[in-house]
């Protein structure tokens, strides 16, 4: 086990035998799966059922849609911003920090054929704590964000506090 210093071999064996059950138990405490159902409407519009919420997805008119909702790629960027935001609020609340006027701008850079996101930048602004502490809260929020944890294996995610 890298990084583990153990002086007694019997303790090491005990720790190694406990590790798989600990990891299974910790994974079971997390979301097991997220299921979203889409029902096609007319043209390119669709209705997404997410738990008890309904949202529309569509393409803009200039891309052949009816513009009844954001595109899927826009939801991807919005999903990162929303996930990050909820983790930022949770990190602040856990430390009794009263953040206010939280603003997050999320922008995704596209490249290639077919197009794909190559990076997403979140620009964060909030009141209620000093700049350095907000940066620390943002680091904690990024670590807890399942969307960031998923996407950063495929693209660059930058978080800037302004």
C-alpha angles and dihedrals in degrees: 000000000000116000094016118115113195125172098194118058092208090059090051091053090049093050092048091052092050096047099077093051091046091052092048091049093049092049091051090057090061128073107292095203142338117221124194123183123208124199115194116233124183122321110342097335120114136181115227120206109206111176102303093338129097123201132169127236123195145142124257117260092253088060094049099268135113095242094233092143145353121297120255091254090054089052089052091057091041090050091056092048092047095046092047091048094053091049091047091053091047092050091050094046092049088058095042091246113150105215116187138178091028111186125182124183113195120195127176125203116217127202142157138038111301090033119245136167112266096180142359123205125200115198110198129197126172142152128225103069141041122275097256093051091049089053090053091049089051091053090052091046092052092050091052097044111103091197093054091044090054098042100043090071088063106031145011118274117194125189118195124185113209 
